[in-house]
Amino acid sequence: MKAPDASLYLHDLEPSIAEFRTAVFEGLSKPRKTLPCKYFYDAEGSRLFERICEQPEYYPTRTEFQILETYAGEIARLIGPHASLVEFGSGAGIKIRLLLEALEQPRAYLPVDISREHMLAAAADLARQFPDLCIAPVCADYTQPFALPTLHDLEPDTQVGFFPGSTIGNFTPMEARVFLGRTHTLLGNGAMMLVGVDLRKDGAVLTAAYNDAAGITAAFNRNLLRRINDVLQGTFDLTGFAHKALWNPELGRMEMHLVSQRVQSVYIEGRRFDFEDGETIHTENSYKYTIPQFQQLARESGYSPVAVWTDTRQLFSVHALRAI
Ligand SMILES: C[S@@+](CC[C@H](N)C(=O)[O-])C[C@H]1O[C@@H](n2cnc3c(N)ncnc32)[C@H](O)[C@@H]1O
């Protein structure tokens, strides 16, 4: 498929509506109802996520941006010239600009994201800013095996994976190992992987970050129900579910839930799902790691930790890992 910008060709592996339906039916049939967080991100979900990033309580985005801004030169020296970059969950593509500006003659940029229209718009913007760069957007679900497009006549000196936003925290530690193992296979031995990881910290700071006063995270959470209504003829009353975000200290993760405000039944493509008053749908986890914890997880996934950068308040970390 041709992307909106004439110079971009989309490698389109977007999950089908059938996969969405299966995931929703499976998740809502469990004794403890769940929905996969990857389905937050349709065009509206991506737009809401960008607004979350602007909220004063939501420190991760601006903190990671500051770290990358401060250390972009050091990171670029570590990577070297003529790199090809694959960004997992590229979103608005804001942070990659810092790297692309600092790198010596980067060869190619492959954003990978499940939110197709949003990614294409971001890729088209980047193409305007970096006209000499080969940009090859890939719409795919990175929790499933997928192949990258072959870029002919491009021989990068280094393959680099970039996974910012602490999106790795959406996986359980076991899932994170599987994901990192998959990136290792995609990028190959010797590749560099840069991962943004939110650090363990006071539960109050975390809880505030996921409960912004403007209610944008709540809208983002509920948007999943709106998407089910739109795509799968759901009958969710969005006002019948409250946003709840809590710190789970035993598991070291923030959890997001949608809490049913009364006894109610919802139909999705004619199939009935019953909710008790106070019953929750678990929609997202965001695991937080200490630096040694994450480095150990990286080692268990075939990577060797090379460097780590943090902000002065030790809120967030950016790890450089080498695929071995
Ligand atoms: C937390 S946001 C981070 C966005 C951006 N990288 C940043 O640092 O601000 C997660 C991004 O990953 C994408 N995403 C989430 N799950 C995905 C999946 N399973 N496969 C591909 N992309 C996914 C979303 O569409 C979104 O752009």
Ligand as a Chemical Component Dictionary entry (heavy atoms), coordinates in Angstrom:
data_LIG
# 
_chem_comp.id                   LIG 
_chem_comp.type                 NON-POLYMER 
_chem_comp.pdbx_formal_charge   0 
_chem_comp.three_letter_code    LIG 
# 
loop_
_chem_comp_atom.comp_id 
_chem_comp_atom.atom_id 
_chem_comp_atom.alt_atom_id 
_chem_comp_atom.type_symbol 
_chem_comp_atom.charge 
_chem_comp_atom.model_Cartn_x 
_chem_comp_atom.model_Cartn_y 
_chem_comp_atom.model_Cartn_z 
_chem_comp_atom.pdbx_ordinal 
LIG C1  C1  C 0  3.215 3.830  25.211 1  
LIG S1  S1  S 1  3.091 4.277  23.516 2  
LIG C2  C2  C 0  4.725 4.896  23.229 3  
LIG C3  C3  C 0  4.808 5.767  22.013 4  
LIG C4  C4  C 0  6.203 6.343  21.740 5  
LIG N1  N1  N 0  7.160 5.293  21.397 6  
LIG C5  C5  C 0  6.727 7.118  22.910 7  
LIG O1  O1  O 0  7.792 6.777  23.406 8  
LIG O2  O2  O -1 6.084 8.096  23.318 9  
LIG C6  C6  C 0  3.105 2.684  22.768 10 
LIG C7  C7  C 0  3.211 2.688  21.243 11 
LIG O3  O3  O 0  3.352 1.332  20.809 12 
LIG C8  C8  C 0  2.341 0.992  19.882 13 
LIG N2  N2  N 0  1.975 -0.396 20.184 14 
LIG C9  C9  C 0  1.398 -0.856 21.319 15 
LIG N3  N3  N 0  1.263 -2.193 21.264 16 
LIG C10 C10 C 0  1.768 -2.584 20.059 17 
LIG C11 C11 C 0  1.917 -3.844 19.415 18 
LIG N4  N4  N 0  1.531 -4.979 20.005 19 
LIG N5  N5  N 0  2.497 -3.878 18.195 20 
LIG C12 C12 C 0  2.897 -2.726 17.591 21 
LIG N6  N6  N 0  2.779 -1.502 18.143 22 
LIG C13 C13 C 0  2.222 -1.429 19.371 23 
LIG C14 C14 C 0  1.224 1.980  20.101 24 
LIG O4  O4  O 0  0.440 2.191  18.951 25 
LIG C15 C15 C 0  1.986 3.220  20.548 26 
LIG O5  O5  O 0  2.375 3.990  19.438 27 
# 
loop_
_chem_comp_bond.comp_id 
_chem_comp_bond.atom_id_1 
_chem_comp_bond.atom_id_2 
_chem_comp_bond.value_order 
_chem_comp_bond.pdbx_ordinal 
LIG C1  S1  SING 1  
LIG S1  C2  SING 2  
LIG S1  C6  SING 3  
LIG C2  C3  SING 4  
LIG C3  C4  SING 5  
LIG C4  N1  SING 6  
LIG C4  C5  SING 7  
LIG C5  O1  DOUB 8  
LIG C5  O2  SING 9  
LIG C6  C7  SING 10 
LIG C7  O3  SING 11 
LIG C7  C15 SING 12 
LIG O3  C8  SING 13 
LIG C8  N2  SING 14 
LIG C8  C14 SING 15 
LIG N2  C9  SING 16 
LIG N2  C13 SING 17 
LIG C9  N3  DOUB 18 
LIG N3  C10 SING 19 
LIG C10 C11 SING 20 
LIG C10 C13 DOUB 21 
LIG C11 N4  SING 22 
LIG C11 N5  DOUB 23 
LIG N5  C12 SING 24 
LIG C12 N6  DOUB 25 
LIG N6  C13 SING 26 
LIG C14 O4  SING 27 
LIG C14 C15 SING 28 
LIG C15 O5  SING 29 
# 
